[in-house]
Amino acid sequence: MKRLLPLRAVLITGKGGVGKTTVAASLARFAAAQGKRVLAAEMGGDPESGSALADALGVEKLADQPVTIAENLRALVLAPTLGHQKFLRDVLPMNILADAAMRSAAVRRFFSAAPTFPEMGVLYRLLDLVRAKRKDGTDEHEMIVVDLPATGHALALAQIPQSLLRVIPTGPIAAAVREGLALLQDPAKTGAVVVTLPETLPVSEAIELVRGIEHHQIPLAEIFVNRVPFDPFSEEEREAVRRLLDGRPPMLGARTLERIDRARLALARLSGEVTVPIVALQDVWLDGPRLAEEMASLMAVEGAP
């Protein structure tokens, strides 16, 4: 897990239902426990709406400005409007003009509806948070863990720069896009983490996502396989159990053995298809913030599965 600690931005992605948000919250807590100043973030347009990340972190809600969760740990919603406002402040001669522009309903509708502009707002907001400094000149947030809402958004963030640069190759927008692209493609600063489950279909989707991330040149840091069942058997014991079950009516534990076998096959396939480290997270039966805290403590244990 310590391989991720030097990164400035960690993008957590994967299909819905694989435990992506729990992994994001757990990683944020783990990094904060290691002494990093961590910002956990999720994409969203309305900070007042429900937040899966807030639930995983054990807070009522998140806002578009950082709120303190625990020592070294803050969290927020990456609202596109703040990215748009910051961009206008950077390119217009006076902040008052940028603020006036963002008060215009027509400008806000354009930024929300124009293709790639909502994602561009998120990217610029992320870039602004990475740039942020404390009074002593050190980084305000040493690591930003971003919980992306769905598989497609990781690829959407990657596609933004190329799409916009084809349309707007010069000027302040192009300069901002290139800066965002440099952040996304720098393996010393950014890493994508794909979360999946040890089953056939989720692993197939994860491999497809890995190919897409690599195609867009976003550094892939690790793959987390969530909810891996505990396997107590040696090979000899496994064969003995199979012989015991062979030809007999369904018995208690037979489905569990099948799930363990599927997980072994899925992990073997994943290992054969990707070259980045694979982290297997064992199934634990806890809910909400307790789950994130427990997983964070497991991450801190040297040699944990």
N, C-alpha and C positions, 0 to 999 in steps of 0.2 A: 504493500500500500504506500510505502514511503516514496515510491517512484513518482507518485503524482504530486508530492508536496512542493517541488520547485516550480510548478506551473502557475501562471497567473489566472488563466481561465480554463475551467474544466466543463465541457459541454456534455451533459448526461442525456442520452437519447435511447429510443427503443419503442417498441409497440406498446399500446395501452394494455394494462393489466399484468405487466411483467415485474412490477415493483420498482419502477424507475424513480418515482418520487421518494420512496423509502431509501433507496440507495443514495440519492442526492443528499437527503437530510443526514444520513449516516456518515457519508463522506465529509460533509461540512462539519459535523460534530467531531469526527476523528481528527481532521486537520486543525480545528480550534484547540483540541486537547493537546496537540503537539506544539502549541504555542503560536500558530499562524493566526494572523488577523484575517478572518474569513467572512465573506459575504455570500449568503445563499440567496439565489434569485430564481424567479420563475417568470415566464413570458405571460403577458396578459394585458388586455386593454382597459379593464375596469378593476382598480384595486379594491373596490367595495364588494365585488362578487366573491363567491366561495373560493377557497384556496386549498388545494391538496397539500401544498408545501407547508402552509401554516399548520394544518392538521398534523402533519408528520413531525413538525418541530414543536408542537404542543402550545401554539399561541392561537389567539382568537382570530386574528386576521393580519394581513400584510398591507402595507401602503406603498406608494411610489417613491418614498424616501426610506432609507435604512432605519430599521428598528432593532434595538438590542435584544437578543434572545438569551444569551449567556455570555460568559467571559470569552472574549475574542470572537464572538459569533454575532453577526447581524444578518438581517434578511429584508428583502423587498420584492416588489413586482416591477419587472422591466416594462414600463409603460411606453409605447411608441411615441406618445405625444411629447414626453419630456426629451426624447431623443431628437424629435423634430425641432423643438424649441431650442435645444442646445446647439443644433446645427445652424439654425437661423442666427443665433447670437454670435456664432463663430464667423459667419459669412457676411452679415450685415454690419454697417459701420457703427451702429449704436444699438445697445441692448433694448432700448425703448421701442425701436422699430420691430425687433424680433418679437417682443412681448405683444405689441399691437397686432402683428400679423397672426400670432397664435390665438388671439381673441376673436379673430374673424372666423365665423362659422364656415364660410366658403373655403378658406385655407385649410381648416381642420378636416372638412369633408374630402378635400382633394388628397391630403396626406393619407387619409384612412382608406380611400377608394382606389387611388392610383396603383397600378400593378407594381409590386416590390417595395412601395414606399412604407407600408407598415413595418415590414421586416427591416428596412433601412433605418427606421426610427429605433427599433430594438438594437440593431447593430451599433448605431451611433451612441445610444445610451450606454451600452456595454463598454464601448471604447472610452467614453467619458469617465466611467467608473474605474476603468483600468488606469487611466491617466491621473486620477485624483491623488493628491499628496497631502500629507500632514504638515504641520507647521515646521517640523524639523527636516522636511524634505524627503522623508521616507514614504513609501506607498501607503495610502489610506487602507487599502485592502490588498493583502498579500496573495490571496487566492479568492477567486469568484467562481462559485459552483452554480452552474445554470441548469435548472431542470426544464428541459425543452418539452413542450406539451405533446408532441407526437413525432413519429418517425420522419414525416415529411418536412418538419421545420428545420431539422439539422441540415438537410439538403437545400432547403429554401434559403437559409442563411448563407450557404456556400454559393448558391447561384446568383445571389443579389449582385455582387461586385461585377461579374462578367456581363450580366444583363444590362446594368446601368452604364458600364463603361462603353458598351457598344453604342448606346444612345447618346451619352454625354461624355465624350472622351477627354474634355478639358474643363478647366474652371474649378471653383471651390467644391462642387459636388463630386467631381472626379477625384479631387485630392482627398476628400473625406473617405470616398469609397476605397481608394488605394491604401489608405492608412488602415481601414477596417480589414481589408484583404490581407495586409501584411500581418496583422494580429492573428487572424484566423489560420494562416498558413505557417506560422512560426512554431516549430516543434519545441522550442525552448520556452514558449509562453502559453501555448494553447494545446489542449489534448481533448479528443472526443472519447467518451466512455459509452460503449454500447451495452445495454442491459437486456438480458434474455432469460428464458426458462429452459430447463434441461428436457425439452420435448422436441419432437420432430419438426412441427410447423414453426414454433418460435425460433428454433435454431436456423431453419431455412431463411426466415425473414431477417434474422440478424446477419447472416452471411451476405444477403442481398444489400442490406444497409451498409455493411462494411465496404462492399465494392463501390457503392455510391459515394461514401465519404472519401475513399481513396481516390476516386475519379476526380473529385473536386479539390484534392490536395489539402484536405484538412488532416492534420496529424492524428492518427488513431493511437490512443494511449493504452487502453486496456478493454477487455470484455468481462463483464460481470455476469456470471450465470447464477441467477437467484433461485432460492428454494430447492437447492440440491438435497435430495433425501440422504439421510445418514445410511451408510453401507457398512454393516458390522461383519460382513462375511469375508473369509479368505476364499481363494478359488476352490479349495477342497471342500470347505463348508457349503459353498454355493452349489457344487455338484451334488452333495449329499441332500440338500434341501430340494433340488430339482427331482432327484430320484424319489424322494418322499412324496412329492406332489404328483408325480407322473401317474396318470390314469385314475386318480382319486377324485371324489367330489370336491367342489370348492371348499377351501379351508381358510380359517382366519389367518391373515398375513400373506395370502397368495397375491393379492393385488399390490400390496406393498413391495413384494419381491419384483413384480412386473414393472412397477414404477422405478425401482432401483436399476433394473436392467435397461429401461428406456433412457434413464439419465446417463448411464455409462456409455451407451451408444451415441447419445447426443453430444456428450463431452468429447468422445473420441472423434466424431465427425468434425466438430468445431476446431479441435486441435489440428486436424489435418488440413483445414481450409484457411486458417489465419495464422499470422506470424507474431501477433502481439501477445503479451501475457494474458492468461485467462484466470480470473479469480472466481472460485466456486464458493458461494455463500450458502451455508447449510441452513436448511429449513428450521425456523424458530417460531414458536406459537405465542406471539405477543401482538398487541394492537397499538396503533397510534404512535405517540412520541416514545413510549417505552421500547417499541421495536427499533426505532432509530438509535436510541441510546444503547440498547443491547448490541446492535450490529456495530456501532462505532467502537464499543469496547472490544468486540471480537476482532475488528480490524487492527486494533492496537496490539493484539497478542501475536508475538513472533511465531510464525509457522502455523497460524490458525488456518483451517480449511476454507 
